[in-house]
């Protein structure tokens, strides 16, 4: 295969060196001559560019990854075609692959392996929230940047759960060292399949080797179907029983025995990271970074003296950030010469969006006069799927009034979270809303308020097409957050909730 080093695509991306290749495409480090920055360019090989199926799969990768914006996913910058050869431009990650690190080090430190698994799981969670399944999770597709952070890449065989796949029945896509049993058998692939593969990657990080070997790929794939993954503690006795149980659950053969969704796996990984850090008595590298992102209740599993050390490091870093922000503010608020006008830089938000599992939304209709306590339960997932073009809709009230205190939809954050803001997107603006929160599971038949029920945290008398509601939780973390509709829009007989996003 000849190299294209030195050519310029569309007069902008000059290919400098080939850094990877496969049967369908080659990846080059390139210079974006417009912005003068390094990028990675995936260029479809000319010999397969005439294959309509392969061409569509390549274009689909660009569409899929372009939807994703997450710190642990390699982002798409641009896409195009040059002389009938499609290409995709990604951010360039300087560093090594996770596979390179395993080959170089053998078994990774236990807490480090768990920290990387958390970052990968969070990336997959962001993809799954948009109904995108990676289908080829392996350490070769995880890049470690210069700061040690993991970034998932190569969604080349990814597809959404909503579209018809291009793969012939029974054909296995993905690397068989990490393939899920259902994928090996040619059965439908879901987000759980990615989580199985992540469980195998975690096993390899802990033991330095993949669990199954065989004479060929088919033999390995059949072992994933028939044989249990070996006990992690047999290969790595220092691993905790909690970690060994997590690997067993993630790699169970039957999907109903595995983690149901990303949130369940991430919660257990976070608990295990705290346990393993406490057992090690220290935290270094990426472990330190990930520990700072854990919920407070989980961080408390780490010994006080170690938490104190982490807090001290964070304080020093925070002070540096404050100084930098202050200097930037002084520069941004300087008076324009000759105009006397003060230029004020917008504040940087200090919140991040919570990733909700696909089954974390629930309809809520406790005051139904007809005894029907449901409100289109089959649609609730559409309000948290990341797609503003889909929606959960209330029942229709033909007289233009609810005729009851309210109706709503609530999100289960899976653990107590300090949510500071709720964003609502709606195609039927003009309705009124109150946001409530609580920690005990709601009784679907009763709208209860008070110390053990719903607590009001914010409201909007008139909801706009995009409505941000700042919450006042009084410093309390809550697990359940309710969007409670109290009034229909003028002239409308129902309300559409296209997206509910929680920011902590």
N, C-alpha and C positions, 0 to 999 in steps of 0.2 A: 504494500500500500504506500503510494507516494505521499510525501509530506507536502503541505501547502504553506509551509513556513515562509513568511515574507509577503504574502498577498494581502490585499485590503478588501474587506467585504463592504459593499455599498459605500465605498469611499470613506469609511469611518473606522472599522475595526481591523487593525493590522495584526495578523497572526504572527506571534513571535516564537512559540515553541509548542510542540505537541506534548501534552501531559497525560493523555489517556486515550485509549481507543477500544472499540468493540466492533461487533459485526455490523451494527447499524450506523454508528457515528464515531467521530473522533472529537476529542476535547483539546482546545488550544488555550494557552495563556496568550492574551492579546492586549494591545494598547488601544483604548478608546481615544482616538486622536482629536475628538471634539472636546471632551472633558479632561483629557490628559490623565487617565487613570487606568490601572490594571483591571482587566475583566477576564472571565472565562467564557469561551465560545464553544458551544457544542454544535458541530457541523455534520449534517447527514452525509454519509458516504455516497458518492455518485452512483456506485453500482446498485444501491438499493433505493435510490431516490425515485426510480421509475415504478417501484412496487407501490400500488395505491394503498394497500393495507399498512405497510410500513410507514408510508408518508403520513397517513392519517394518525397513526400511533405517535409519530414524532410531533405532529402539530398538536395532538391532544395533550402531550406532556407540557407544551408551552402554555396551553389554556389552563391546565390544571394547576400548575405551580404559580402562574401569574395571579391566581386567586388568593394565594397564601402569603401572609405577612406575619412572620414570627421570628423571634431572635434565634431560634434553633433550627431554622430552615434556610437553606441557601436560596436567596431571592432571585427572581427573574428581573432583568433590567430591560431587555428588549428582545425582539424576535423579527425575523424577516427572511427573505430569500434572495440569493445572489446567483445569477445565471442558473436558475431553476434548482438551486441547492438550498434547502431550508436550513436555518441556523437559529439557535437560541443563545442569548447573552445573559450570563449569570454574574453575580458578584464574585470576585476572586478571593478565595480563602487561602491565605498563606499558612502552611502548616503540613500536617500529615493526616492520613486516614486512621480511623480507629484500628483497622486491620494492621496497618504498619506498626502502630504502637504495641499491639499484642505480639506481633512477630519480634519486635525489638526487646520487649520487656518480659515476654511470657505472661505469667499470671499478673494481673494488675492488683494493686492494693484494694482490699475489699471495699472500703468506703468509696474509693474513687470509681470503682466499677458501678456501684449503686448510684453515685452521683451522675455518671454518664447515662445510665439507664433512665433516670428521672428526666434529664434534658431531652433524650430521644422520645420518651413517652409523651412529654408535653408537646413536642413537635408533631407527633402522630395524632395527638388529641386535636390539635388545630386543624390538621388535614381532615380527620374524621368528622369534625364539626361541620365541615363543608361537603361531607359525603364523598371524600376522596380517599381511596385506599391505595397505599404505596405499592404493595404486592411484591416488593423485593428488598425487604429490610435486612441488611447485613452490614458488618463492620466496614466493608469496602465502600459503602454508601454513606458513611458518617465521617465528616471532616472535622478535625480538631484544629482550631485556629491558634494563632500565636499566644493567646491568653489562656488556652486550654479548654475553651468552650466548644461543645459539640454542635454540629450543624448537619442536619439530614439533607442529602442531595439525591439526585438521579431518580426522579419520578417517571422514568422512561416507559414503564409498563403500568403506571398508575391509571386508574379509571374511576369515574364516579359511579356510585351505586345506582344512579338514576338512568344511566345510559346503557345501551346494548354493547356488550364487549365485542372486540374484534377477534377474540381468540376462538379457534375451533374447539368444539366440544372435546373434552378429555385432554386437551393439550395443557401442559404445565408450564407456567411462566414463573420465573424466579430462580434463585440459586438453591439447589436441593439440600445443601448443608443446613439451610435455615427454613426450608419450606414447611408450611403447616400441613397437617394430615388432609384437610379438605381440599387444599390447593393441589396436593400430590395426586389426589383422586379425581381432579377435574371438577370438583363440586363448586358451588357458588362461594365467592371469597368476600369476607366482610372485614370490618376493623379488628375483630377478634383474631383474624388470621395474621395481621400485622403484629398484634400483641404476642402471639405465639412465637413469631420470628424474633421479636425483641427478647423474649425469654431465653431463646437459644443463644442470642448474642450475649446476654448477661452470663449465661453458663460459660461461654467461651472466655469472656473477660475474667471470670473467677478461676477457671481451670487451665487456661492457656490452650485449649483444644476444643474442637467441635464434638458433640456427644456421639455422633454416628459416623462410621466409615464403612465403605463398601467397594466392591470391584468397579462399580460404575454409578452414574447418577441415579438410575432407576433403583438400584439396590439401596442406596442411601435414602431415597424418597420413601421406599416401602418400610424402612426402619422407623421413619417418622410416623408412619401410619400404625405400625404394629408394636413397637417397643417403647417402653417408658424411658424417659431421659434418666441417665444414671444419677445417683444421689450426689449432690454437690459436696456434702460434708465428707463423703468417701474420698473425693479428690482434693478437697480444701477443708480439712478438719477445723480450721480457725473460724470458718463461717458460722454464723449463729443459726439456731434452729428456725428462727423466723425467716431468715433469708432463704434457707433451703426449702421451706414450705412455700415461699413466694415463687421460687423457680418452678416447683412442682405444679402449683396452681396455674401459672402462666403457660406451661407447656403440657397441660392435660390433653389427652387425645380427643375427648368429646368436648365440643364447644360449650355445652351446658355445665361442664365441670371447671371451665376456665373463668377468668375475670370477664364480667359481662361488658365492661366498657373501660375506657381510658381512665376515668376518674377513680374507679376502684383500684386499678393497678397503681396509679400515681400515689394514692393515699397510703397504700401498703409500702411502696418504695420509700416514701418520705419517713414513715415510721421506722423502717429498717435502717435507713441512713442514720437516724438519730441513735438507734441501738448500736450499730456498728461503730459510730464515732465515739460513743461512750465506752465501748469495749476497747477501742484502740487508744483512747486517752489523748488523742490529738486530731487536728484537722489541718490539712494543707491543700494547696493547689485548688482544683475545681471543687473539692469537697467544701471548702470554706465558702465559696461563692454560692453553692446550692443551699447550704445550711441557712444562709441569710434569707432565702426565699421561702423557707418552711413556715407553716402556721405556728403561731406562738405556742399552742398546746403541744405540738410535736417537738418543737425546739426544747421544751422543758424536760424532755427525756435525756438531753445532753447534760452532763455534770455542770453544776453552777460555775465552777472555776473556769471551765472551758468556754461556757457561754459568755462569761465575763471577758475572757480574752478576745473572743470573736467580736463582742460589742466594742471593746477598746479599739480593735482594728477598724471596725466600721466607723467609729467616732472620728478617728484620724482621717479616714477617707472622706467622711462627710464634711469635716472641716475644710478639707482641700476643695471639695465641690462648692461649699458655701463661698469660699474666697473667690473661686473662679466665676461663680454666678454673680457675686457682688461686683467684680471687675467688669464683667459683661454688662451688668445693669448700668454701671456708671457710663460705660461707652454707649450703650443703647439709649440712655436718657439724656445724652448731651444736647445742648441747644444748637439747633441749626444756625450757622453763621448767617447773619443778615435777615433772618426771618423772626427770630425770637421764639420760634415754635419748639416745644419740647417733644422729642421723639421717644415714645414709650414702647419698649419691647413687650410683646405679649408674654404672660407668665407660662412657664413650662408645667404641664399637668404632672402631678406626682401620683398618678393612679395607673393601674394596669387592668385590662379586661380579664375577667375570670372565664376560663374555658369550662363550659357546661356540657355534661354528657348528653347523648342523644335522647335519653329517657328522663331527663331531669326537670321537665316542665309538666305541670298538672293543671287541668281546668278546675274551677272552684265555683260552685253554685249552691251554697248552703241554704239560701232563702227561697228556693224554687217553690212557687205556689202550687204547681201541678204535681209535685212529688218527684219530678225528674231532676236528680241532683247532678247530672252531667251537662257539659256545655261543649259539644263537638270534641270529645277527647281524642279522636283520631287525628285532629289537626294540631294538637298542642306543640308537637315537636317542630312545627314550621315556624314557631315564634322564636326559636333559639338555634335555628340551623345555619345562621350566618348569611342567609339569602333574603334580602329585603323584598324580593319579588314574590315570596310565599308568605302566607299569613294564617294565623288562627283567628277564627271569626266567632263572635257570640251568636247565640240564636237571634232570630228576627223578632222584634217587638213592634208590631204593626201600628200600635197607637202612638209610637214615638217616645214612650216612656218605659223605664225598666219595671216600674210597679213594685219595687222592692229596694232595700238599701244598696244593693250592688251585686256585681258578678265579676269574676276575675280569673286570673291565671297566676300560679305561683311557681317559682323556680327553687329547686333543691340544690344548694351549693355543695352538698355532700359533707361539708364540715363547716364549723363556725368561721365566718369571714367578716372583716370590717369593711363592708361595702359603703363607699362614700358617695356613689353616684349611680343612678339608673338612667339609661338612655332608651327611649322608646321610639320606634319608627312605625308610622301608621299611614294607611291609605285613606282613612276616614277621620281627618282632624276635626277638632271642635268638642270632643268629649271631655269629661272631668275624671280625674284619677286621684286616688290616695295610695301611697306605697306603705305597706305594713311589713313587719318582720317578726320572727319568732324563732325559738330553738326547739320546741316540742313539735312532734309531727301533728299537722292539722287534722282536726275532725272534719271530714268532708261534709258533714251534715249540719255543722254549727259554726256560726261566725262569732267566735269568742275573743274578747279583748281583755287586756289586763296583764298582770305579772306572769301568768302562765299561758297567755294567749297572744293575740296579735298586738304589736306595739306600733303606733303610727310614727313614721320616720320622715315623711315628705309628701308633697302633693302638688298638683297643677290644676287650677280651675278650668283652664282651656289648653288641651293638648294640641301642639302643632305637629306638622308632618314628621319633624324630628324634634323630640322633646328631651332635654336633659334635666333631670331632677336631682338636686343635691340633697343627700340624706343627712339627718341628724340622729345618730344612733346613741348619743350620749356615751360614746366610748365602748359600747357593748358590741361584741361580735355575734352575729346571727347566722343561722343555717338556711332558713326559709325566707324568701322575699316575695311578697304578694303585690301584684298590680291589680288594684281594686277599682273597677269602673263604677262610678256613681251616677253618671248622667250621659245620655246618648248625645251625639252631635246633632245640631239643628237640622231638621229635615231628613234625618237618617233613621233607619229602624234597626241598625246593628253597628258593631264596632269591629274593625279589623286591626289586629295587633301583628304587624309584620315582623318586628324584631324587638326583643327585650335583651339588653346587654347590661351586665353588672360590672362595675368598676371598683376595685378594692385598693 
